[in-house]
Amino acid sequence: MLSRRGSKTLIEVDGGINTKTLADVSAAGADVFVAGSAIFGSPDYAQTIRRFRELLASA
């Protein structure tokens, strides 16, 4: 698998990922995001994941 920057190395960020930080972290070059408390602390997991995907698609 290649990162979106063409590298075989993927950059993962674990911690502090939420709907407010996701776009900035993606713009900084991260490819993989660990968002445990942002998802599991939300009232609707599926909606939160959909929102993350929307944010990444527009980044």
Buried (B, 14 or more C-beta within 10 A) or exposed (E): EEBEEEEEEEBEBEEEBBBEBBEEBBEEEBBEBEBEEBBEEBEEEEEBBEBBEEBEEEE
